[in-house]
Amino acid sequence: MPHTLLLSFGAQILLAGGSKAVSGPLDGLKVIDMTMVGFGPYATQIMGDYGADVIKVEAPEGDITRGITPYRNPGMGHFYLMANRNKRCIVLDLKQPDARDVVLRMIEDADVLISSVRPAAMERLGLGYDACKSRNNQIIYVSLVGFGQDGPYAKRPAYDDIIQGMSGMAAMQGGREGPPRFVNASICDKIGSQFAVHATLAALFSRERTGKGQRVEVPMLESLVGFNLIEHQSGHAWEPPLGPAGYERSMVEYRKPYATRDGYVCVLPYNTKQWRSFFEIMDRPEMVDDPLITDPKTRSERIGDLYAMVAECVASWETDALLEALENGDIPNGRAVPLGELSEDPHLAAVGLFGSYDHPTEGRVQIPGPGVKFSDTPAGVRSLPENLGESSVALLREHGYDDAAIDAMLDAGATVDGTPRQASEAAE
């Protein structure tokens, strides 16, 4: 069962005994988050997990993921909940000059601005790099784009499915003969977010040494192509090619979870010792000294034949008995766990990955926390995903706006006060 934490809806975890959590490794870092959907929000959530003060800037209609079902209340969709913890949310209608001025004022003491708004649109809004740099010459200005801005695709819109196709990710799923297929996940958005995090941290590290801010461009296509080709450049690593692109072990038909009599398992004999052990367990003594498994070159060339044999061998086993036998044989293995059962995994429960939290408007929610551990500056879930505009008023006050100015912006629709208290009163 997931462990339970009771959170204040603010900047610090409150543990059961009421003690405050230790600050994370990015404590004191201020990040202006102008991203939406997956490519960006996941990156800034990671920085929030690490202790940064992340201010999420949303248009009055909010991040599109707020409306993706299922949800308990409109505006708090499941996708939004999973990618927007540890952030304070402010609504700003950037078509209005007063709202744009708020962003520029926040930039004055920010460390990072990270945006998935197209660079040309940011320029039109008066929020391009030069405008932001004029307010804070140490700002790390991170542009998340679909395609590098020096190439012919620069102005194209990019979503996960498009990048899966254009980066070769979809082709990989089809293997050698099959048609391209999408991975059943927003894989490019999430991988792209990892690139965004480490590029931002690298720029911050450079600033620590030089005192200089800079612009950082993180293109999804280029990042994913490099990611995909680590193993899949294969024969194309040479000129002229020594063979086709595509890592053979990954492209064969039977590289997949194997069906048992009552479930699915993942089995990966990798070296000669493990292959011998596997065939001993499967009572196939004729294979123990076969060159197909004892010669690494032959094994790699005919890995598809070996995987087909694995599928045949394990089909008659009960899952639990098979896993026990593989474990005793020191063969890498694991159960293929359905998504809805992950929180029940005994290892994930023991390390405390999943937490159950009391959200002010959404009731009990279950969120997997960060898997990374720091010995002295722990990452963690410090605050839960906020309602649209929940911190608007507080952030405006924090940045020098008085009540009259805030009321004027509310009246003009330049911002929205979305505190849970007011939301409940409006419902009445």
C-alpha positions as CSV (number, residue, x, y, z in Angstrom):
1,M,0.0,0.0,0.0
2,P,1.2,3.5,-0.7
3,H,2.5,5.5,2.3
4,T,0.5,8.4,3.5
5,L,1.6,12.1,3.8
6,L,-0.6,15.0,4.9
7,L,0.4,18.1,3.0
8,S,-0.1,21.7,3.6
9,F,-1.2,23.4,0.4
10,G,2.0,25.5,0.4
11,A,5.7,25.3,0.2
12,Q,6.6,22.5,2.6
13,I,5.7,18.9,3.2
14,L,4.1,18.4,6.6
15,L,4.8,15.0,7.9
16,A,2.5,13.1,10.2
17,G,4.3,14.6,13.2
18,G,4.0,18.1,11.9
19,S,7.8,18.5,11.2
20,K,8.8,20.3,8.0
21,A,10.8,18.5,5.3
22,V,14.4,19.4,4.6
23,S,14.8,21.6,1.5
24,G,15.7,20.1,-1.8
25,P,19.0,20.6,-3.8
26,L,17.4,23.4,-5.9
27,D,16.1,25.3,-2.8
28,G,16.3,29.0,-3.5
29,L,16.0,28.7,-7.3
30,K,13.1,30.6,-8.9
31,V,11.7,29.2,-12.1
32,I,9.1,31.0,-14.3
33,D,7.2,28.2,-16.0
34,M,5.4,29.1,-19.3
35,T,4.9,25.6,-20.5
36,M,1.9,23.4,-21.1
37,V,0.8,19.8,-22.0
38,G,3.7,17.4,-21.4
39,F,6.9,18.8,-22.9
40,G,7.8,21.3,-20.2
41,P,5.4,20.8,-17.3
42,Y,7.1,17.5,-16.5
43,A,10.5,19.2,-16.6
44,T,9.5,22.0,-14.3
45,Q,7.8,19.5,-11.9
46,I,11.2,17.7,-11.6
47,M,12.8,21.0,-10.7
48,G,10.0,21.6,-8.2
49,D,10.6,18.1,-6.8
50,Y,14.2,19.2,-6.3
51,G,13.2,22.2,-4.3
52,A,12.9,25.0,-6.8
53,D,10.2,27.7,-6.5
54,V,8.3,27.1,-9.7
55,I,5.7,29.7,-10.8
56,K,3.4,28.3,-13.4
57,V,2.0,31.0,-15.7
58,E,-1.3,30.0,-17.4
59,A,-3.7,31.7,-19.7
60,P,-7.3,32.2,-18.4
61,E,-8.3,29.0,-20.0
62,G,-5.5,27.1,-18.3
63,D,-3.2,24.3,-19.4
64,I,-5.1,22.1,-21.8
65,T,-4.3,19.0,-19.7
66,R,-6.6,20.4,-17.0
67,G,-9.5,19.4,-19.2
68,I,-8.4,15.8,-20.0
69,T,-10.6,13.2,-18.4
70,P,-11.0,11.6,-16.0
71,Y,-11.3,14.3,-13.4
72,R,-13.4,14.8,-10.3
73,N,-13.7,18.5,-10.8
74,P,-13.4,20.5,-14.1
75,G,-10.0,22.0,-14.5
76,M,-8.2,19.3,-12.4
77,G,-7.7,16.5,-15.0
78,H,-5.5,13.5,-14.2
79,F,-2.8,14.4,-16.7
80,Y,-2.5,17.9,-15.1
81,L,-2.3,16.4,-11.6
82,M,0.5,14.1,-12.5
83,A,2.8,16.8,-14.0
84,N,2.2,20.0,-12.0
85,R,2.9,19.4,-8.3
86,N,5.3,21.6,-6.5
87,K,4.3,24.7,-8.4
88,R,2.4,28.0,-7.6
89,C,-0.1,28.9,-10.3
90,I,-0.9,32.3,-11.6
91,V,-3.3,33.3,-14.4
92,L,-2.1,36.0,-16.7
93,D,-3.8,37.0,-20.0
94,L,-0.6,38.0,-21.8
95,K,-2.6,39.8,-24.5
96,Q,-3.0,42.5,-21.9
97,P,0.0,44.8,-21.2
98,D,-0.5,44.8,-17.5
99,A,-0.2,41.0,-17.5
100,R,2.9,41.0,-19.6
101,D,4.4,43.5,-17.1
102,V,3.8,41.0,-14.3
103,V,6.0,38.4,-16.1
104,L,8.7,41.0,-16.6
105,R,8.6,42.0,-13.0
106,M,8.8,38.3,-11.9
107,I,11.8,37.9,-14.2
108,E,13.8,40.5,-12.3
109,D,14.6,38.1,-9.5
110,A,14.1,34.8,-11.3
111,D,16.8,32.4,-12.2
112,V,15.1,30.6,-15.1
113,L,12.3,31.3,-17.6
114,I,11.3,28.1,-19.4
115,S,8.7,28.4,-22.2
116,S,7.0,26.1,-24.7
117,V,5.4,29.1,-26.4
118,R,6.9,29.5,-29.9
119,P,9.8,31.9,-29.9
120,A,8.2,34.2,-32.5
121,A,5.1,34.5,-30.3
122,M,7.2,35.3,-27.3
123,E,8.8,38.1,-29.3
124,R,5.4,39.5,-30.3
125,L,4.4,39.4,-26.6
126,G,7.4,41.5,-25.7
127,L,8.8,38.5,-23.7
128,G,11.7,37.4,-26.1
129,Y,15.2,36.8,-24.8
130,D,16.5,40.3,-25.3
131,A,13.5,41.8,-23.5
132,C,13.9,39.5,-20.5
133,K,17.7,39.9,-20.5
134,S,17.2,43.7,-20.2
135,R,15.4,43.1,-16.9
136,N,17.8,40.4,-15.7
137,N,21.1,39.8,-17.5
138,Q,21.7,36.6,-15.5
139,I,18.4,34.9,-16.6
140,I,18.6,31.4,-18.0
141,Y,16.0,31.6,-20.9
142,V,15.0,28.1,-22.0
143,S,13.0,27.7,-25.2
144,L,11.3,24.3,-25.7
145,V,10.7,23.9,-29.4
146,G,9.6,21.1,-31.7
147,F,12.4,21.7,-34.1
148,G,15.7,23.6,-34.1
149,Q,15.0,27.2,-35.1
150,D,17.8,27.3,-37.7
151,G,16.2,24.6,-39.8
152,P,13.3,24.5,-42.4
153,Y,10.9,22.9,-39.8
154,A,11.3,25.7,-37.3
155,K,7.8,27.1,-37.6
156,R,6.0,23.7,-37.6
157,P,3.8,22.8,-34.6
158,A,5.0,19.7,-32.8
159,Y,3.2,17.2,-30.6
160,D,4.3,13.8,-29.3
161,D,2.8,11.7,-32.1
162,I,4.5,13.9,-34.7
163,I,7.9,13.6,-33.2
164,Q,7.5,9.9,-32.6
165,G,7.1,9.5,-36.4
166,M,9.7,12.0,-37.5
167,S,12.4,10.8,-35.0
168,G,12.2,7.1,-36.0
169,M,10.6,6.2,-32.7
170,A,7.5,4.8,-34.5
171,A,9.5,2.9,-37.0
172,M,11.4,1.2,-34.2
173,Q,8.2,-0.2,-32.9
174,G,7.4,-1.9,-36.2
175,G,10.6,-3.9,-36.1
176,R,12.2,-5.0,-39.4
177,E,9.1,-5.8,-41.3
178,G,6.1,-4.2,-39.6
179,P,4.5,-0.8,-40.2
180,P,5.4,2.1,-37.9
181,R,3.6,2.2,-34.6
182,F,3.3,4.7,-31.8
183,V,4.6,3.9,-28.3
184,N,1.6,3.9,-26.0
185,A,2.8,6.9,-24.1
186,S,3.7,10.5,-24.5
187,I,7.2,9.3,-24.7
188,C,8.8,12.2,-26.7
189,D,7.2,14.8,-24.4
190,K,8.6,13.1,-21.3
191,I,12.1,12.3,-22.8
192,G,12.2,15.9,-24.1
193,S,11.5,17.1,-20.6
194,Q,14.5,15.2,-19.3
195,F,16.7,17.0,-21.9
196,A,15.1,20.3,-20.7
197,V,16.0,19.7,-17.1
198,H,19.6,18.8,-17.7
199,A,20.1,21.6,-20.2
200,T,18.7,24.1,-17.7
201,L,20.9,22.8,-14.9
202,A,24.0,22.9,-17.2
203,A,23.3,26.5,-18.0
204,L,22.9,27.3,-14.3
205,F,26.2,25.5,-13.6
206,S,27.9,27.7,-16.3
207,R,26.4,30.8,-14.7
208,E,27.8,29.8,-11.3
209,R,31.3,29.9,-12.9
210,T,30.9,32.8,-15.3
211,G,28.2,35.0,-13.8
212,K,26.5,35.1,-17.2
213,G,23.0,34.0,-18.2
214,Q,22.2,32.7,-21.6
215,R,19.5,31.5,-24.0
216,V,19.0,27.7,-24.2
217,E,17.1,26.0,-27.0
218,V,15.8,22.4,-26.5
219,P,14.4,21.0,-29.7
220,M,12.4,17.8,-29.4
221,L,13.1,16.3,-32.8
222,E,16.9,16.7,-32.6
223,S,16.9,15.5,-28.9
224,L,14.9,12.4,-29.7
225,V,16.9,11.5,-32.9
226,G,20.1,11.4,-30.8
227,F,18.3,9.5,-28.1
228,N,16.9,6.9,-30.5
229,L,20.2,6.3,-32.3
230,I,22.3,5.4,-29.3
231,E,21.7,1.7,-30.2
232,H,19.7,2.1,-33.4
233,Q,22.3,3.8,-35.6
234,S,23.8,0.3,-35.7
235,G,25.4,-0.4,-39.2
236,H,24.9,3.2,-40.2
237,A,27.6,4.2,-37.6
238,W,30.1,3.7,-40.5
239,E,30.4,5.3,-43.9
240,P,29.7,3.4,-46.0
241,P,27.2,1.5,-43.8
242,L,28.2,-2.0,-42.6
243,G,24.5,-2.9,-42.4
244,P,21.0,-1.5,-41.8
245,A,20.0,0.9,-39.1
246,G,18.2,-0.7,-36.1
247,Y,19.6,-2.6,-33.2
248,E,18.9,-6.3,-34.0
249,R,18.0,-7.3,-30.4
250,S,15.4,-4.6,-30.2
251,M,13.9,-5.2,-33.6
252,V,13.1,-8.9,-33.5
253,E,9.5,-10.1,-33.1
254,Y,9.9,-11.9,-29.8
255,R,11.5,-9.1,-27.9
256,K,8.4,-8.6,-25.7
257,P,6.9,-10.0,-22.5
258,Y,6.4,-13.7,-22.8
259,A,3.0,-15.4,-22.1
260,T,2.9,-18.0,-19.3
261,R,-0.1,-20.1,-18.4
262,D,-1.5,-17.3,-16.2
263,G,0.2,-14.0,-17.1
264,Y,3.3,-12.4,-18.7
265,V,6.9,-12.3,-17.7
266,C,10.0,-10.5,-18.8
267,V,13.0,-12.8,-19.2
268,L,16.5,-11.6,-20.4
269,P,19.3,-14.1,-20.4
270,Y,22.1,-11.8,-21.5
271,N,25.5,-13.5,-21.3
272,T,26.6,-17.1,-22.0
273,K,26.3,-18.2,-18.3
274,Q,22.7,-16.9,-18.2
275,W,21.7,-18.6,-21.4
276,R,23.2,-21.9,-20.3
277,S,21.4,-21.6,-17.0
278,F,18.1,-20.8,-18.8
279,F,18.2,-23.9,-21.0
280,E,19.2,-26.1,-18.0
281,I,16.1,-24.8,-16.2
282,M,14.0,-25.5,-19.3
283,D,15.4,-29.0,-19.6
284,R,17.0,-28.4,-22.9
285,P,20.5,-29.9,-22.4
286,E,21.2,-29.9,-26.1
287,M,21.3,-26.1,-26.1
288,V,23.8,-25.7,-23.2
289,D,26.9,-26.0,-25.5
290,D,25.3,-25.0,-28.8
291,P,27.3,-22.3,-30.6
292,L,24.0,-20.3,-30.9
293,I,24.4,-19.4,-27.2
294,T,28.2,-19.9,-26.5
295,D,29.4,-17.7,-29.4
296,P,28.6,-14.1,-28.8
297,K,28.7,-13.1,-32.5
298,T,26.4,-15.9,-33.5
299,R,24.1,-15.2,-30.6
300,S,23.8,-11.5,-31.5
301,E,23.2,-12.3,-35.2
302,R,20.5,-14.9,-34.4
303,I,19.0,-13.3,-31.3
304,G,15.5,-13.5,-32.8
305,D,15.7,-17.3,-33.0
306,L,16.7,-17.4,-29.3
307,Y,13.9,-15.2,-28.2
308,A,11.4,-17.3,-30.1
309,M,12.7,-20.3,-28.2
310,V,12.3,-18.5,-24.9
311,A,8.7,-17.8,-25.8
312,E,8.1,-21.4,-26.5
313,C,9.8,-22.7,-23.4
314,V,8.0,-20.5,-20.8
315,A,4.5,-20.9,-22.3
316,S,3.7,-24.0,-20.2
317,W,4.9,-22.5,-16.9
318,E,2.9,-20.9,-14.1
319,T,4.1,-17.4,-13.6
320,D,5.2,-17.6,-9.9
321,A,7.0,-20.9,-10.4
322,L,8.8,-19.5,-13.4
323,L,9.9,-16.4,-11.7
324,E,11.2,-18.4,-8.7
325,A,13.2,-20.7,-11.0
326,L,14.7,-17.8,-13.0
327,E,15.6,-16.1,-9.7
328,N,17.4,-19.2,-8.5
329,G,19.2,-19.5,-11.8
330,D,20.4,-15.9,-11.5
331,I,18.6,-14.9,-14.8
332,P,17.3,-11.4,-15.1
333,N,13.5,-11.5,-14.8
334,G,10.4,-9.6,-13.8
335,R,6.7,-9.8,-13.9
336,A,4.9,-7.7,-16.5
337,V,2.8,-5.6,-14.2
338,P,-0.5,-4.0,-15.3
339,L,-0.5,-0.3,-14.9
340,G,-3.3,-0.3,-12.3
341,E,-1.3,-2.7,-10.1
342,L,2.0,-0.7,-9.9
343,S,1.1,0.9,-6.5
344,E,0.8,-2.6,-5.1
345,D,4.3,-3.7,-6.1
346,P,6.1,-4.7,-2.9
347,H,9.3,-3.0,-3.9
348,L,7.7,0.3,-4.8
349,A,5.8,0.1,-1.5
350,A,9.0,-0.5,0.4
351,V,10.8,2.5,-1.1
352,G,7.8,4.7,-0.7
353,L,7.4,5.8,-4.3
354,F,3.6,6.3,-4.1
355,G,2.0,8.7,-1.7
356,S,-1.6,9.3,-0.8
357,Y,-2.4,12.9,-0.1
358,D,-5.4,15.0,0.9
359,H,-6.0,17.7,-1.7
360,P,-8.2,20.6,-0.7
361,T,-10.6,20.3,-3.7
362,E,-9.9,16.9,-5.2
363,G,-10.0,14.8,-2.0
364,R,-7.7,11.8,-1.7
365,V,-5.2,11.6,-4.5
366,Q,-2.4,9.1,-5.2
367,I,0.8,10.5,-6.8
368,P,4.1,8.7,-7.5
369,G,6.9,10.9,-6.1
370,P,10.4,11.4,-7.4
371,G,12.5,8.2,-7.6
372,V,15.8,10.1,-7.2
373,K,17.3,10.2,-3.7
374,F,19.7,12.8,-2.3
375,S,21.3,12.0,1.1
376,D,21.3,15.6,2.4
377,T,18.8,17.5,0.3
378,P,15.9,15.2,-0.4
379,A,13.5,15.6,-3.3
380,G,9.9,15.3,-2.5
381,V,6.2,16.3,-3.0
382,R,6.2,19.7,-1.2
383,S,2.9,21.0,-2.5
384,L,0.0,19.5,-4.5
385,P,-1.2,20.6,-8.0
386,E,-3.0,23.9,-7.6
387,N,-6.3,25.0,-9.0
388,L,-6.3,27.5,-11.9
389,G,-5.1,30.8,-10.6
390,E,-4.8,29.6,-7.0
391,S,-1.7,31.7,-6.2
392,S,-2.5,34.6,-8.5
393,V,-3.3,37.1,-5.8
394,A,-0.5,36.0,-3.5
395,L,2.1,36.2,-6.3
396,L,1.0,39.6,-7.4
397,R,1.3,40.9,-3.8
398,E,4.7,39.2,-3.5
399,H,5.9,41.1,-6.6
400,G,4.8,44.5,-5.4
401,Y,1.2,44.9,-6.6
402,D,-1.2,46.5,-4.1
403,D,-4.9,45.7,-3.7
404,A,-6.1,48.4,-6.0
405,A,-3.8,47.2,-8.8
406,I,-4.8,43.6,-8.2
407,D,-8.5,44.5,-8.3
408,A,-8.1,46.4,-11.5
409,M,-6.4,43.4,-13.1
410,L,-9.1,41.1,-11.9
411,D,-11.8,43.4,-13.2
412,A,-10.1,43.5,-16.6
413,G,-9.7,39.8,-16.8
414,A,-5.9,40.1,-16.9
415,T,-5.7,37.6,-14.0
416,V,-8.0,35.3,-12.1
417,D,-8.2,34.6,-8.4
418,G,-8.8,30.8,-8.2
419,T,-8.3,30.0,-4.5
420,P,-10.3,26.9,-3.4
421,R,-12.2,29.1,-0.9
422,Q,-13.5,31.4,-3.6
423,A,-14.1,28.5,-6.0
424,S,-16.4,26.9,-3.4
425,E,-18.2,30.2,-2.7
426,A,-18.8,30.7,-6.5
427,A,-20.3,27.2,-6.7
428,E,-22.8,28.1,-4.0
